[in-house]
């Protein structure tokens, strides 16, 4: 008799829990442009992270007192416009990968400015 009572109470509790659970799912239209833009920004952030992984950039950042994890955290927190500007700047560098002092100074000033914001 107790088993049936426990089963009945358990069934009622389970049924009430299922009926009272809140639905959190939301639906909406996702445009192709929206998805393509997000994919493009992710690609650009990857380009910036790869740039920060270069040995010469790491050495220059360390010389300026910027820790690598802090720079990578800042890249992750960049807005879409900042990411596009930085990636465009990286793309405009010489193809040989040689950065003159002016380019490196501008990039590092941008990174430092972004760290201070």
Buried (B, 14 or more C-beta within 10 A) or exposed (E): EEEEEEEEEEEEEEEEEEEEEEEEEEEEEEEEEEEEEEEBBEEBBEBBEEBBEEEEBBEBBEEEEBEEEEBBEBBEEBEEEBBBBBBEBBEEBEEEEEBEEEBBEEBBEBBBEBBEE
